[in-house]
Each structure stands twice: as structure tokens, then as C-alpha cells.
């Protein structure tokens, strides 16, 4: 049994010779989408104290949050803009229907949690979008939370008002 010898001149040739996928884009494209019985992709997003459960499926771009339309739930335009960021980066605006339930935290944290969930669900539906969303920072959970109050302080860091007399 004679084995074939190959000369490798570049790192790309090394990947091809060993059978290893050369780049992250190719690895993401080779991955299978994770869908449930209804053809939806599910993901959980988190931000501060808010937790969002997000389902996406192909559709006309309808977004439902806790059974209400996105315009009524997130009344501020900035919060709706936050939700649309993953779709804008992936160039998939209006192609997916989003249904999510969100609980905990305030509206800003909930919007961040839904954005995180949408990003993760998009990756579950289309694994090829992972490098794009990862580069935009949408797949990383924003770990900043409110600092706890310390004893001897009015708030986390603010001291009580000083009185000379």
C-alpha cells in the first residue's frame, strides 16, 4: 500500500490535505439548521435581569412580544431599532416572523434580551450568518448588571450628604 505524498506550500493547502475545514465561514455554512416540528428556530436571549424566549420562522416580518404587537410593547423607536439590528446586519429585514415572550427587568433590558435571542435564533435557522452576527457583537451576552448597594453608602457608590455642622 503506497501512500500518496503531497507538498504543502500554503496553509489553505494544509487544510485541504488533512480534510479540515479552512475557515469559520465554511464551517458555519456546513452546519445544519436547528428547527422544531413547526419549522421554527428557538433561542434564549438575556440582558440585565431580562430573559427572552424567541421563536423565528419565515414570514412577512411580523414581530409579537408577549402576545402584543412590537409597536405597542416597545413604544420608543430606539427600542424597536435595537430589535431590528440583527436583521439589518444579516440583510434579512422583513423575511422572518418573530414571536417572543420576555420577562424581568425594564424595557431597555428586555429589548436587549430580545435582540440577543433574535441573533441566536437567526444563527440556529441560518448557520452561515454566524460570522456576520459574531463580528457585530450580537451573539455575546451583555454581562453588565446593576451594581449592588453597599452599607454606609446612599446607593452603590454615592455617599450621604456631607454636613459640616
N, C-alpha and C positions, 0 to 999 in steps of 0.2 A: 504494500500500500504506500504509494508515493504521495507525499503531501505537496500541495502547491505552495510555492514561496512567492510572496508579494513584497514589492518595495513600497514603502510609505514615505511620501515626500511632504505631506501636509496633514494637519490634524483631522481635517474632514475625511481624508482617505483612511485614516486610522479608525474612525467611527464606522465607515462603510466596510472596512475589512473585518472588524470584530462583530459587526451586526448591531452595534449600539446606535440609538437614535442620536443624530448630530446636534439638534438644537431643541430648546424648550418649545418653540412654535410647532415643530414637527411632533413632539411628544404630546402636546395638547391636542393637536389635530387627530392623532391616532387614538385618543381616549374616547370611550363610549359615553353617550349622554345617559344620565340617571333620571328616569321618568317613572311616575307611578301608573296605576291602571287607567287613569283618566287622561294620560298624556301630559301631565303637569310636572314641572320641576319644583322641588321644595327646598327651602333653605331657612336657617335661623339667623337673624341679624341682631346685634347688640350694640348699645351705646349708652353710657352712663348707667342709669337704673332701668332703662327701657329694653324690652325684649320683643322682637317682631318675628312672627311666623309668616313666611312669604311663599305663595304658590304663583308660578307664572305658566302661561300656556299661550300658544299662538292665537292672536286675535287682532282687534282693532285699536288697542291701546287704552282700554278702559281700566282705571285704577280704582279699587274698592278697598277702603280701610275701615275695619270693624263694622262692616255692613253699610257704610256710608260712602258717598262719593268723595273723591280726594279734595274737590274744591270746598266742600262743607267741613271736612275734618281738619284739613290743613288750610286755613283761610288765608294765611300770609303767603304772598307769592314766593318769598325766599325759601320757605319750607317745601313748596312744590318744585322749585328749581333744584333743591337738593335731591329730591326723589328722581328727577329726570336725568341727573348727571351720568349714571352708568349707561343709560340708553344712548345719550349723546356721544359718549366716548366710543361706544361699540357700534355706533351708527345703526341702531335698531329702534329708533323713535317710532311709536305707533304700531309696532309689529307684535307686541305681546300684551295680553291682558294680565293684570296683577290683582291678586286677591290676598289681603294680608290681615292678620289680627295682631294688634300691638297693645302692650300693657306696661305699666310702670313708667316712672319719670315724667318729664314735662313734654311739651310739644316739640321742642328742639331736639331733645334726646330721642324722642320717638321717630322723628324724621330721619335722624342719623341711623337709627336701628333699621328702619325700612330700607334705606339706601344700601346698607350693608347686606341685608337679606336679599334685595333685588340683585346685587352684584354676584352674590354666591349662587343664587338660583340661575342667573344667566350662564355662569360657568358650568353648572350642572346640565343645563339644556344644550349649550354650545361650548364644549371644552376648548375649542380653538380661540375663544375670546379671553382666556385666562391671562396670557401675557399682556394684552392691552389693558385689562382692568387692574392687573397687578401693578403695572407701570403707573397707572393713575392713582394708586393708593386706595382703591375701593374695596379690596379684599382684606385689608388689615383692620382689625377691630381697634377703634379709637379708645385706648385704655384710660384716658383722662377721666377722673371722677372727682366729686366734690371732696375737698379736704375736711377732715373731722375737726370738731371744735375741741380746743384744749382748755384745761382748767386754768383759772387765773387770767383768761382772755375773754373778751366780749364775743368774738367769733373765732374763726380758725387762727387768725394772726393779729386781728385788731385788738389793741389794748383798751382798757377802760379809760374814760376821760380823766386827764390829769387835773388835780385841783391843788393849788399851792397852799390855800388856806381852807 
